[in-house]
Amino acid sequence: MKKLFIFIIFISLYSCSDVKSYSESLNKINVFLSENDGVTQFVKDVKYMIIIPEQGCAGCVSVAEAFYRDYSLRDDIMFVFCNVMSYKMLHSKLNINNENTIVDSSNIYLSMLPRGNRIYPNVIIMKEGKATALVSQSTKEFGLRSLRHHLENTNP
């Protein structure tokens, strides 16, 4: 019984810290967007921002790259590639669309994410130029799968 109680306390603390780190990340992203006019104009009509670390969970990054190939021409999605070792290789692999894609060579966007999420692609839900929610594409969360389902079942 004591072990169960300790386990419940541990899970509760872990869950609360995740919620706190997610809200801190959303706050950091919104501050960054508000302080950078060029980016603010770029994202004002964006509904989803996808942050894709090229170095990280290989399977998750592959899912994100496939998502990029399918949806890179949509103007309501902004893609941010981080941890890119070679822009030339990335461009030849994915045929980068410069209209809605940023290659963040300084990893600014990645640094705003919760530490445990930085190896996974992240979907940021945007509303009126502000980040409102954050979901990862990992072994436990399926942000891109959920977004793909949503996009396929709604009118553009």
DSSP file (Angstrom, degrees, kcal/mol; ACC not computed):
  #  RESIDUE AA STRUCTURE BP1 BP2  ACC     N-H-->O    O-->H-N    N-H-->O    O-->H-N    TCO  KAPPA ALPHA  PHI   PSI    X-CA   Y-CA   Z-CA
    1    1 A M     >        0   0    0      0, 0.0     4,-2.2     0, 0.0     5,-0.1   0.000 360.0 360.0 360.0 -40.9    0.0    0.0    0.0
    2    2 A K  H  >  +     0   0    0      1,-0.2     4,-2.4     2,-0.2     5,-0.2   0.895 360.0  51.5 -63.7 -40.0    2.8    2.4    0.9
    3    3 A K  H  > S+     0   0    0      2,-0.2     4,-2.5     1,-0.2    -1,-0.2   0.893 109.1  50.7 -63.9 -39.8    4.5    1.7   -2.5
    4    4 A L  H  > S+     0   0    0      2,-0.2     4,-2.5     1,-0.2    -2,-0.2   0.918 109.9  50.1 -62.9 -43.8    1.2    2.5   -4.3
    5    5 A F  H  X S+     0   0    0     -4,-2.2     4,-2.3     2,-0.2    -2,-0.2   0.917 111.9  47.2 -60.9 -45.3    0.9    5.7   -2.4
    6    6 A I  H  X S+     0   0    0     -4,-2.4     4,-2.6     1,-0.2    -1,-0.2   0.897 111.5  51.9 -64.1 -40.5    4.5    6.8   -3.3
    7    7 A F  H  X S+     0   0    0     -4,-2.5     4,-2.6     2,-0.2    -2,-0.2   0.919 109.7  48.6 -61.9 -44.1    3.9    5.8   -6.9
    8    8 A I  H  X S+     0   0    0     -4,-2.5     4,-2.3     2,-0.2    -2,-0.2   0.903 111.9  49.2 -63.3 -41.9    0.7    8.0   -7.0
    9    9 A I  H  X S+     0   0    0     -4,-2.3     4,-2.5     2,-0.2    -2,-0.2   0.934 111.9  49.1 -61.7 -46.3    2.6   10.9   -5.5
   10   10 A F  H  X S+     0   0    0     -4,-2.6     4,-2.6     1,-0.2    -2,-0.2   0.925 112.3  47.1 -59.9 -47.2    5.4   10.5   -8.0
   11   11 A I  H  X S+     0   0    0     -4,-2.6     4,-2.8     1,-0.2    -1,-0.2   0.896 111.5  52.0 -63.2 -40.4    3.0   10.4  -11.0
   12   12 A S  H  X S+     0   0    0     -4,-2.3     4,-2.4    -5,-0.2    -1,-0.2   0.925 111.6  45.6 -62.3 -45.1    1.1   13.4   -9.7
   13   13 A L  H  X S+     0   0    0     -4,-2.5     4,-2.3     2,-0.2    -2,-0.2   0.912 113.5  49.8 -64.3 -42.3    4.3   15.5   -9.3
   14   14 A Y  H  X S+     0   0    0     -4,-2.6     4,-1.9    -5,-0.2    -2,-0.2   0.917 111.6  48.5 -62.6 -44.1    5.5   14.4  -12.8
   15   15 A S  H  X S+     0   0    0     -4,-2.8     4,-2.2     1,-0.2    -2,-0.2   0.915 111.7  49.1 -63.3 -43.9    2.2   15.3  -14.4
   16   16 A C  H  X S+     0   0    0     -4,-2.4     4,-2.5     1,-0.2    -1,-0.2   0.886 109.5  51.5 -64.4 -38.4    2.1   18.7  -12.7
   17   17 A S  H  X S+     0   0    0     -4,-2.3     4,-2.7     2,-0.2    -1,-0.2   0.872 108.6  52.2 -68.2 -34.2    5.7   19.4  -13.8
   18   18 A D  H  X S+     0   0    0     -4,-1.9     4,-2.5     2,-0.2    -2,-0.2   0.931 110.5  47.3 -63.8 -45.4    4.7   18.5  -17.4
   19   19 A V  H  X S+     0   0    0     -4,-2.2     4,-2.4     1,-0.2    -2,-0.2   0.922 114.0  48.2 -61.4 -43.7    1.8   20.9  -17.3
   20   20 A K  H  X S+     0   0    0     -4,-2.5     4,-2.5     1,-0.2    -2,-0.2   0.925 112.3  47.7 -63.4 -44.9    4.0   23.6  -15.9
   21   21 A S  H  X S+     0   0    0     -4,-2.7     4,-2.2     2,-0.2    -1,-0.2   0.864 111.6  51.4 -67.4 -34.2    6.7   23.1  -18.4
   22   22 A Y  H  X S+     0   0    0     -4,-2.5     4,-2.5     2,-0.2    -1,-0.2   0.935 112.2  45.2 -65.6 -45.6    4.2   23.1  -21.3
   23   23 A S  H  X S+     0   0    0     -4,-2.4     4,-2.1     1,-0.2    -2,-0.2   0.879 112.5  51.8 -68.2 -35.6    2.6   26.4  -20.1
   24   24 A E  H  X S+     0   0    0     -4,-2.5     4,-2.6    -5,-0.2    -1,-0.2   0.907 110.2  49.7 -63.0 -41.4    6.1   27.9  -19.6
   25   25 A S  H  X S+     0   0    0     -4,-2.2     4,-2.6     2,-0.2    -2,-0.2   0.924 109.6  49.9 -63.7 -44.8    7.0   26.8  -23.2
   26   26 A L  H  X S+     0   0    0     -4,-2.5     4,-2.4     1,-0.2   105,-0.3   0.905 111.5  49.9 -60.7 -40.5    3.9   28.4  -24.6
   27   27 A N  H  X S+     0   0    0     -4,-2.1     4,-2.5     2,-0.2    -2,-0.2   0.929 110.5  49.2 -62.9 -46.1    4.7   31.6  -22.7
   28   28 A K  H  X S+     0   0    0     -4,-2.6     4,-2.6     1,-0.2    -2,-0.2   0.913 112.0  49.2 -59.5 -43.6    8.3   31.6  -24.0
   29   29 A I  H  X S+     0   0    0     -4,-2.6     4,-2.7    83,-0.2    -1,-0.2   0.924 111.6  48.4 -63.5 -44.4    7.0   31.1  -27.6
   30   30 A N  H  X S+     0   0    0     -4,-2.4     4,-2.2     2,-0.2    -1,-0.2   0.882 111.6  49.3 -65.6 -38.4    4.4   33.9  -27.3
   31   31 A V  H  X S+     0   0    0     -4,-2.5     4,-1.6     2,-0.2    -1,-0.2   0.939 112.5  48.7 -63.6 -46.0    7.0   36.3  -25.8
   32   32 A F  H  X S+     0   0    0     -4,-2.6     4,-0.7     1,-0.2     3,-0.2   0.927 112.4  47.9 -59.1 -46.3    9.4   35.5  -28.7
   33   33 A L  H >< S+     0   0    0     -4,-2.7     3,-0.7     1,-0.2     7,-0.4   0.892 111.8  49.6 -63.5 -39.7    6.7   35.9  -31.3
   34   34 A S  H 3< S+     0   0    0     -4,-2.2    -1,-0.2     1,-0.2    -2,-0.2   0.776 111.1  49.8 -71.5 -25.6    5.6   39.3  -29.8
   35   35 A E  H 3< S+     0   0    0     -4,-1.6     2,-0.6    -3,-0.2    -1,-0.2   0.525 103.1  64.2 -90.7  -6.2    9.2   40.6  -29.7
   36   36 A N    XX  -     0   0    0     -4,-0.7     4,-2.6    -3,-0.7     3,-0.5  -0.850  62.3-170.9-123.6  95.0   10.1   39.7  -33.3
   37   37 A D  H 3> S+     0   0    0     -2,-0.6     4,-2.3     1,-0.2     5,-0.2   0.845  84.5  55.3 -55.3 -41.0    7.9   41.6  -35.8
   38   38 A G  H 3> S+     0   0    0      1,-0.2     4,-1.3     2,-0.2    -1,-0.2   0.902 112.9  42.1 -60.9 -41.1    9.1   39.7  -38.8
   39   39 A V  H <> S+     0   0    0     -3,-0.5     4,-1.9     2,-0.2    -2,-0.2   0.887 109.6  58.8 -72.1 -39.3    8.0   36.4  -37.2
   40   40 A T  H  X S+     0   0    0     -4,-2.6     4,-0.8    -7,-0.4    -2,-0.2   0.911 108.2  45.4 -57.0 -44.8    4.8   37.9  -35.9
   41   41 A Q  H  < S+     0   0    0     -4,-2.3     3,-0.4     1,-0.2     4,-0.3   0.863 110.7  55.4 -65.6 -35.6    3.7   38.8  -39.4
   42   42 A F  H  < S+     0   0    0     -4,-1.3     3,-0.2    -5,-0.2    -1,-0.2   0.830 115.4  36.2 -66.7 -33.6    4.7   35.4  -40.7
   43   43 A V  H >< S+     0   0    0     -4,-1.9     3,-1.3    -3,-0.2    86,-0.4   0.423  83.2 100.9-103.7   1.3    2.5   33.5  -38.1
   44   44 A K  T 3< S+     0   0    0     -4,-0.8    85,-0.2    -3,-0.4    -1,-0.2   0.820  96.0  32.0 -61.9 -30.0   -0.5   35.7  -37.9
   45   45 A D  T 3  S+     0   0    0     -4,-0.3     2,-0.3    -3,-0.2    -1,-0.3   0.310  94.8 114.8-104.9   7.3   -2.6   33.4  -40.2
   46   46 A V    <   -     0   0    0     -3,-1.3    83,-0.5     1,-0.1    31,-0.2  -0.607  40.5-175.6 -81.6 134.6   -0.9   30.2  -39.1
   47   47 A K  S    S+     0   0    0     29,-2.8    79,-3.1    -2,-0.3     2,-0.4   0.702  73.1  28.6 -97.0 -26.3   -3.1   27.6  -37.3
   48   48 A Y  E     -aB  77 125A   0     28,-1.8    30,-2.8    77,-0.2     2,-0.5  -0.999  58.6-163.7-140.5 135.0   -0.3   25.1  -36.6
   49   49 A M  E     -aB  78 124A   0     75,-2.6    75,-3.2    -2,-0.4     2,-0.6  -0.985  12.6-161.1-116.1 124.6    3.5   25.5  -36.1
   50   50 A I  E     -aB  79 123A   0     28,-3.1    30,-3.1    -2,-0.5     2,-0.6  -0.927   0.3-161.8-109.9 117.8    5.4   22.2  -36.4
   51   51 A I  E     -aB  80 122A   0     71,-2.7    71,-2.5    -2,-0.6    30,-0.2  -0.889  11.0-172.5-101.1 120.4    8.9   22.2  -34.8
   52   52 A I  E     -a   81   0A   0     28,-3.5    30,-2.6    -2,-0.6     2,-0.6  -0.935  13.2-155.6-120.6 110.8   11.0   19.4  -36.2
   53   53 A P  E     -a   82   0A   0      0, 0.0    30,-0.2     0, 0.0    28,-0.1  -0.750   5.5-156.1 -82.7 122.5   14.4   18.5  -34.7
   54   54 A E  S    S+     0   0    0     28,-3.1     2,-0.6    -2,-0.6    29,-0.2   0.782  85.8  55.1 -70.3 -24.8   16.4   16.8  -37.4
   55   55 A Q  S    S+     0   0    0     27,-0.3     2,-0.3    -3,-0.1    -1,-0.2  -0.940  94.2  61.8-108.5 113.2   18.5   15.1  -34.7
   56   56 A G  S    S+     0   0    0     -2,-0.6     2,-0.6    27,-0.0    64,-0.2  -0.915  92.5  12.2 172.2-146.7   16.4   13.2  -32.2
   57   57 A C     >  -     0   0    0     62,-2.3     4,-2.8    -2,-0.3     5,-0.2  -0.466  64.5-153.3 -61.6 107.6   13.9   10.3  -32.1
   58   58 A A  H  > S+     0   0    0     -2,-0.6     4,-2.2     1,-0.2    -1,-0.2   0.887  89.7  45.8 -57.6 -46.9   14.6    8.8  -35.6
   59   59 A G  H  > S+     0   0    0      1,-0.2     4,-1.9     2,-0.2    -1,-0.2   0.901 114.6  48.3 -63.8 -40.8   11.1    7.2  -36.0
   60   60 A C  H  > S+     0   0    0      2,-0.2     4,-2.0     1,-0.2    -2,-0.2   0.892 111.1  49.9 -67.3 -40.3    9.4   10.4  -34.8
   61   61 A V  H  X S+     0   0    0     -4,-2.8     4,-2.5     2,-0.2    -1,-0.2   0.880 108.1  54.1 -66.1 -37.5   11.4   12.6  -37.1
   62   62 A S  H  X S+     0   0    0     -4,-2.2     4,-2.2    -5,-0.2    -2,-0.2   0.900 107.6  50.4 -62.4 -40.4   10.6   10.3  -40.1
   63   63 A V  H  X S+     0   0    0     -4,-1.9     4,-2.2     1,-0.2    -2,-0.2   0.916 111.5  48.9 -61.2 -43.2    6.9   10.7  -39.3
   64   64 A A  H  X S+     0   0    0     -4,-2.0     4,-2.4     2,-0.2    -2,-0.2   0.884 109.6  51.0 -65.9 -39.3    7.4   14.5  -39.2
   65   65 A E  H  X S+     0   0    0     -4,-2.5     4,-2.4     2,-0.2    -1,-0.2   0.895 110.1  49.3 -66.1 -39.6    9.2   14.5  -42.5
   66   66 A A  H  X S+     0   0    0     -4,-2.2     4,-1.7     2,-0.2    -2,-0.2   0.903 110.7  51.0 -64.2 -40.4    6.5   12.4  -44.2
   67   67 A F  H  X S+     0   0    0     -4,-2.2     4,-2.1     1,-0.2    -2,-0.2   0.910 109.0  52.0 -61.1 -42.7    3.9   14.9  -42.7
   68   68 A Y  H  X S+     0   0    0     -4,-2.4     4,-1.8     1,-0.2    -2,-0.2   0.926 106.7  52.2 -60.7 -45.8    6.0   17.7  -44.2
   69   69 A R  H  < S+     0   0    0     -4,-2.4    -1,-0.2     1,-0.2    -2,-0.2   0.878 115.2  42.6 -58.5 -37.2    6.0   16.1  -47.7
   70   70 A D  H  < S+     0   0    0     -4,-1.7    -1,-0.2     1,-0.2    -2,-0.2   0.803 128.8  24.2 -79.6 -30.2    2.2   15.9  -47.6
   71   71 A Y  H >< S+     0   0    0     -4,-2.1     3,-1.6    -5,-0.1    -2,-0.2   0.271  81.6 109.6-124.1  11.1    1.4   19.3  -46.1
   72   72 A S  T 3< S+     0   0    0     -4,-1.8    28,-0.2     1,-0.3    -1,-0.1   0.690  77.9  58.7 -67.0 -16.5    4.3   21.6  -46.9
   73   73 A L  T 3  S+     0   0    0     -5,-0.1     2,-0.3    -4,-0.1    -1,-0.3   0.520  79.7 106.2 -90.3  -4.2    2.2   23.6  -49.4
   74   74 A R    X   -     0   0    0     -3,-1.6     3,-0.7     1,-0.1    -3,-0.0  -0.583  58.9-154.7 -76.0 132.9   -0.5   24.6  -46.9
   75   75 A D  T 3  S+     0   0    0     -2,-0.3    -1,-0.1     1,-0.2   -30,-0.1   0.510  88.8  65.1 -87.5  -3.1   -0.3   28.2  -45.9
   76   76 A D  T 3  S+     0   0    0    -30,-0.1   -29,-2.8   -29,-0.1   -28,-1.8   0.356  94.3  70.7 -96.7   5.5   -1.9   27.7  -42.5
   77   77 A I  E <   -a   48   0A   0     -3,-0.7     2,-0.5   -31,-0.2   -28,-0.2  -0.985  64.2-162.4-122.9 131.0    1.0   25.5  -41.3
   78   78 A M  E     -a   49   0A   0    -30,-2.8   -28,-3.1    -2,-0.4     2,-0.4  -0.942   9.0-155.9-109.8 132.5    4.4   26.8  -40.4
   79   79 A F  E     -ac  50 101A   0     21,-2.9    23,-2.8    -2,-0.5     2,-0.5  -0.900   7.0-169.4-110.3 136.5    7.3   24.4  -40.3
   80   80 A V  E     -ac  51 102A   0    -30,-3.1   -28,-3.5    -2,-0.4     2,-0.5  -0.975   5.9-160.1-126.5 116.7   10.5   25.0  -38.2
   81   81 A F  E     +ac  52 103A   0     21,-2.8    23,-2.8    -2,-0.5     2,-0.3  -0.846  16.7 177.8 -97.1 130.0   13.4   22.7  -38.7
   82   82 A C  E     +ac  53 104A   0    -30,-2.6   -28,-3.1    -2,-0.5   -27,-0.3  -0.781  56.0  33.3-124.8 168.4   16.0   22.7  -35.9
   83   83 A N  S    S+     0   0    0     21,-0.5     2,-0.6    -2,-0.3    -1,-0.2   0.866  75.8 172.4  53.4  39.7   19.2   20.8  -35.1
   84   84 A V        -     0   0    0     20,-0.3    -1,-0.2    -3,-0.2     3,-0.2  -0.698  22.3-172.3 -84.6 121.2   19.9   20.7  -38.9
   85   85 A M  S    S+     0   0    0     -2,-0.6     2,-0.4     1,-0.3    -1,-0.2   0.840  78.5  16.7 -80.7 -34.8   23.4   19.3  -39.6
   86   86 A S     >  -     0   0    0      1,-0.1     4,-2.4     2,-0.0    -1,-0.3  -0.906  55.4-167.6-144.6 112.2   23.2   20.1  -43.3
   87   87 A Y  H  > S+     0   0    0     -2,-0.4     4,-3.0    -3,-0.2     5,-0.2   0.900  94.9  55.5 -62.1 -40.4   20.8   22.5  -45.0
   88   88 A K  H  > S+     0   0    0      1,-0.2     4,-2.2     2,-0.2    -1,-0.2   0.912 109.7  44.8 -59.6 -44.5   21.8   21.2  -48.4
   89   89 A M  H  > S+     0   0    0      2,-0.2     4,-2.2     1,-0.2    -1,-0.2   0.911 113.9  49.8 -67.4 -42.3   21.0   17.6  -47.4
   90   90 A L  H  X S+     0   0    0     -4,-2.4     4,-2.5     1,-0.2     5,-0.3   0.929 111.5  49.2 -60.6 -45.5   17.7   18.6  -45.8
   91   91 A H  H  X S+     0   0    0     -4,-3.0     4,-2.4     1,-0.2     5,-0.3   0.900 113.0  45.8 -63.7 -41.5   16.7   20.6  -48.9
   92   92 A S  H  < S+     0   0    0     -4,-2.2    -1,-0.2    -5,-0.2    -2,-0.2   0.846 115.1  48.2 -71.2 -31.6   17.4   17.7  -51.2
   93   93 A K  H  < S+     0   0    0     -4,-2.2    -2,-0.2    -5,-0.2    -1,-0.2   0.875 130.8  16.8 -74.0 -37.6   15.6   15.2  -49.0
   94   94 A L  H  < S-     0   0    0     -4,-2.5    -2,-0.2    -5,-0.2    -3,-0.2   0.483  90.8-126.9-118.1  -4.8   12.5   17.3  -48.5
   95   95 A N     <  -     0   0    0     -4,-2.4    -3,-0.1    -5,-0.3    -4,-0.1   0.985  38.1-128.9  50.6  69.5   12.4   20.0  -51.2
   96   96 A I        -     0   0    0     -5,-0.3     2,-0.8     1,-0.1    -1,-0.1  -0.186  10.3-141.5 -56.8 131.3   12.0   22.8  -48.7
   97   97 A N    >   -     0   0    0      1,-0.1     3,-0.9    -3,-0.1     4,-0.5  -0.864   9.6-162.5 -93.9 108.0    9.2   25.3  -49.3
   98   98 A N  T 3  S+     0   0    0     -2,-0.8    -1,-0.1     1,-0.2    -2,-0.1   0.609  78.4  75.3 -71.1 -11.1   10.5   28.7  -48.3
   99   99 A E  T 3  S+     0   0    0      1,-0.2    -1,-0.2     3,-0.0   -26,-0.1   0.872 117.9   9.0 -67.7 -37.4    7.1   30.2  -48.1
  100  100 A N  S <  S+     0   0    0     -3,-0.9   -21,-2.9   -28,-0.2     2,-0.4   0.116 111.2  91.8-132.8  21.3    6.1   28.5  -44.8
  101  101 A T  E     -c   79   0A   0     -4,-0.5     2,-0.4   -23,-0.2   -21,-0.2  -0.970  46.1-170.0-128.1 134.3    9.4   26.9  -43.6
  102  102 A I  E     -c   80   0A   0    -23,-2.8   -21,-2.8    -2,-0.4     2,-0.7  -0.963  13.6-151.6-116.9 135.7   12.1   28.2  -41.3
  103  103 A V  E     -c   81   0A   0     -2,-0.4     2,-1.4   -23,-0.2   -21,-0.2  -0.931  15.7-156.3-104.2 108.4   15.4   26.5  -40.8
  104  104 A D  E >   +c   82   0A   0    -23,-2.8     3,-1.2    -2,-0.7   -21,-0.5  -0.669  19.3 173.6 -89.8  87.5   16.4   27.5  -37.3
  105  105 A S  T 3  S+     0   0    0     -2,-1.4    -1,-0.2     1,-0.3   -23,-0.1   0.708  80.1  52.7 -70.7 -18.9   20.2   27.2  -37.3
  106  106 A S  T 3  S-     0   0    0     -3,-0.1    -1,-0.3   -23,-0.0   -24,-0.1   0.501 103.8-131.0 -91.5  -5.5   20.4   28.7  -33.8
  107  107 A N    <>  +     0   0    0     -3,-1.2     4,-1.9   -26,-0.2     5,-0.1   0.822  56.3 146.8  58.8  34.8   17.8   26.3  -32.4
  108  108 A I  H  > S+     0   0    0      2,-0.2     4,-0.8     1,-0.2    -1,-0.1   0.939  71.0  46.1 -64.5 -48.2   15.9   29.2  -30.8
  109  109 A Y  H >4 S+     0   0    0      1,-0.2     3,-0.9     2,-0.2     4,-0.4   0.912 111.8  52.1 -63.1 -42.1   12.5   27.5  -31.2
  110  110 A L  H >4 S+     0   0    0      1,-0.3     3,-1.4     2,-0.2    -1,-0.2   0.879 103.6  57.8 -61.8 -38.6   13.8   24.2  -29.9
  111  111 A S  H 3< S+     0   0    0     -4,-1.9    -1,-0.3     1,-0.3    -2,-0.2   0.698  99.6  59.6 -68.3 -17.8   15.2   25.8  -26.8
  112  112 A M  T << S+     0   0    0     -3,-0.9    -1,-0.3    -4,-0.8   -83,-0.2   0.595  89.6  90.2 -85.1 -11.0   11.7   27.1  -25.9
  113  113 A L  S <  S-     0   0    0     -3,-1.4     5,-0.1    -4,-0.4   -91,-0.1  -0.433  96.6 -83.6 -81.8 157.8   10.3   23.6  -25.7
  114  114 A P    >>  -     0   0    0      0, 0.0     3,-2.2     0, 0.0     4,-0.5  -0.365  44.5-116.3 -57.4 141.0   10.2   21.5  -22.5
  115  115 A R  G >4 S+     0   0    0      1,-0.3     3,-1.1     2,-0.2     4,-0.2   0.848 113.9  53.5 -51.3 -42.1   13.6   19.8  -22.1
  116  116 A G  G 34 S+     0   0    0      1,-0.2    -1,-0.3     2,-0.1     3,-0.3   0.622 107.3  52.8 -71.2 -12.5   12.1   16.3  -22.5
  117  117 A N  G X4 S+     0   0    0     -3,-2.2     3,-1.7     1,-0.2    -1,-0.2   0.459  78.8  95.2 -99.7  -2.9   10.4   17.2  -25.8
  118  118 A R  T << S+     0   0    0     -3,-1.1    -1,-0.2    -4,-0.5    -2,-0.1   0.645  82.4  52.6 -72.0 -13.8   13.4   18.5  -27.6
  119  119 A I  T 3  S+     0   0    0     -3,-0.3   -62,-2.3    -4,-0.2    -1,-0.3   0.478 104.8  70.3 -94.8  -2.1   14.2   15.3  -29.4
  120  120 A Y  S <  S-     0   0    0     -3,-1.7    18,-0.1   -64,-0.2     2,-0.1  -0.834  90.0-105.5-113.5 149.6   10.6   15.0  -30.7
  121  121 A P        -     0   0    0      0, 0.0    16,-2.7     0, 0.0     2,-0.4  -0.476  40.8-152.3 -63.3 145.1    8.6   16.9  -33.3
  122  122 A N  E     -BD  51 136A   0    -71,-2.5   -71,-2.7    14,-0.2     2,-0.6  -0.978  10.6-148.7-128.1 137.6    6.1   19.2  -31.6
  123  123 A V  E     -BD  50 135A   0     12,-3.8    12,-2.6    -2,-0.4     2,-0.6  -0.917  13.2-164.7-103.1 123.2    2.8   20.6  -32.9
  124  124 A I  E     -BD  49 134A   0    -75,-3.2   -75,-2.6    -2,-0.6     2,-0.5  -0.948  13.7-140.9-109.9 122.1    1.9   24.0  -31.5
  125  125 A I  E     -BD  48 133A   0      8,-2.3     7,-3.5    -2,-0.6     8,-1.2  -0.700  22.7-160.0 -82.3 127.8   -1.7   25.1  -32.0
  126  126 A M  E     - D   0 131A   0    -79,-3.1     2,-0.4    -2,-0.5     5,-0.2  -0.843  15.5-177.3-112.5 145.3   -1.9   28.7  -32.9
  127  127 A K  E >  S- D   0 130A   0      3,-2.6     3,-1.2    -2,-0.4   -80,-0.1  -0.931  75.4 -18.6-143.1 118.7   -4.8   31.1  -32.7
  128  128 A E  T 3  S-     0   0    0     -2,-0.4   -84,-0.1     1,-0.3   -83,-0.1   0.880 129.4 -48.9  53.4  43.3   -4.5   34.7  -33.9
  129  129 A G  T 3  S+     0   0    0    -83,-0.5     2,-0.4   -86,-0.4    -1,-0.3   0.561 117.6 108.9  78.9   9.1   -0.7   34.6  -33.9
  130  130 A K  E <  S-D  127   0A   0     -3,-1.2    -3,-2.6   -86,-0.1     2,-0.4  -0.941  71.5-119.6-121.5 141.3   -0.4   33.2  -30.4
  131  131 A A  E     +D  126   0A   0     -2,-0.4    -5,-0.2  -105,-0.3  -101,-0.1  -0.650  36.3 167.3 -75.9 126.2    0.6   29.7  -29.2
  132  132 A T  E     +     0   0A   0     -7,-3.5     2,-0.3    -2,-0.4    -6,-0.2   0.643  58.5  13.3-115.9 -21.8   -2.3   28.1  -27.3
  133  133 A A  E     -D  125   0A   0     -8,-1.2    -8,-2.3  -107,-0.1     2,-0.4  -0.990  56.2-151.5-155.3 157.8   -1.4   24.4  -27.0
  134  134 A L  E     +D  124   0A   0     -2,-0.3     2,-0.4   -10,-0.2   -10,-0.2  -0.996  15.1 172.3-138.3 127.8    1.5   22.1  -27.5
  135  135 A V  E     -D  123   0A   0    -12,-2.6   -12,-3.8    -2,-0.4     2,-0.2  -1.000  19.7-141.3-136.7 137.0    1.5   18.4  -28.4
  136  136 A S  E     -D  122   0A   0     -2,-0.4     7,-2.5   -14,-0.2     2,-0.7  -0.524  11.7-134.6 -93.0 161.5    4.5   16.1  -29.2
  137  137 A Q  B     +E  142   0B   0    -16,-2.7     5,-0.2     5,-0.2     2,-0.2  -0.909  60.2 125.3-109.1  96.9    4.9   13.4  -31.7
  138  138 A S  S    S-     0   0    0      3,-2.6   -21,-0.0    -2,-0.7   -18,-0.0  -0.630  80.4 -78.4-136.8-167.3    6.6   10.8  -29.6
  139  139 A T  S    S+     0   0    0     -2,-0.2     3,-0.1     1,-0.2    -2,-0.0   0.661 132.4  32.8 -74.3 -14.5    6.3    7.2  -28.5
  140  140 A K  S    S+     0   0    0      1,-0.2     2,-0.3     0, 0.0    -1,-0.2   0.649 119.2  48.7-112.6 -24.7    3.6    8.4  -26.0
  141  141 A E        -     0   0    0     -6,-0.0    -3,-2.6     1,-0.0    -1,-0.2  -0.903  59.0-160.0-120.5 149.0    1.9   11.3  -27.8
  142  142 A F  B  >  +E  137   0B   0     -2,-0.3     4,-2.5    -5,-0.2    -5,-0.2  -0.426  30.2 150.6-127.4  57.8    0.7   11.4  -31.4
  143  143 A G  H  > S+     0   0    0     -7,-2.5     4,-2.3     1,-0.2    -6,-0.2   0.893  76.2  43.1 -58.4 -46.7    0.4   15.0  -32.3
  144  144 A L  H  > S+     0   0    0      2,-0.2     4,-2.9     1,-0.2    -1,-0.2   0.875 113.0  52.1 -72.0 -36.4    1.1   14.7  -36.0
  145  145 A R  H  > S+     0   0    0      2,-0.2     4,-2.3     1,-0.2    -2,-0.2   0.931 112.6  46.3 -62.7 -44.1   -1.2   11.7  -36.4
  146  146 A S  H  X S+     0   0    0     -4,-2.5     4,-2.3     2,-0.2    -2,-0.2   0.908 113.8  48.2 -64.1 -42.3   -4.0   13.6  -34.7
  147  147 A L  H  X S+     0   0    0     -4,-2.3     4,-3.0    -5,-0.2     5,-0.2   0.913 110.1  51.5 -65.9 -42.2   -3.3   16.7  -36.8
  148  148 A R  H  X S+     0   0    0     -4,-2.9     4,-2.4     2,-0.2    -2,-0.2   0.935 110.8  48.9 -58.5 -46.3   -3.3   14.6  -40.0
  149  149 A H  H  X S+     0   0    0     -4,-2.3     4,-1.2     1,-0.2    -1,-0.2   0.918 112.7  48.3 -59.0 -44.7   -6.6   13.1  -39.0
  150  150 A H  H  < S+     0   0    0     -4,-2.3     3,-0.4     1,-0.2     4,-0.3   0.926 112.5  47.4 -62.2 -46.3   -8.0   16.5  -38.3
  151  151 A L  H >< S+     0   0    0     -4,-3.0     3,-0.7     1,-0.2    -1,-0.2   0.854 111.4  51.0 -66.8 -34.8   -6.8   18.0  -41.6
  152  152 A E  H 3< S+     0   0    0     -4,-2.4    -1,-0.2    -5,-0.2    -2,-0.2   0.735 113.5  45.8 -73.6 -21.9   -8.1   15.1  -43.6
  153  153 A N  T 3< S+     0   0    0     -4,-1.2     2,-0.3    -3,-0.4    -1,-0.2   0.258 106.6  63.5-108.3  11.7  -11.6   15.4  -42.0
  154  154 A T  S <  S-     0   0    0     -3,-0.7     0, 0.0    -4,-0.3     0, 0.0  -0.932  87.0-104.2-129.9 157.3  -12.1   19.2  -42.3
  155  155 A N              0   0    0     -2,-0.3    -2,-0.1     1,-0.1    -3,-0.1  -0.613 360.0 360.0 -79.8 139.3  -12.4   21.5  -45.2
  156  156 A P              0   0    0      0, 0.0    -1,-0.1     0, 0.0    -4,-0.0   0.503 360.0 360.0 -66.3 360.0   -9.3   23.6  -45.9
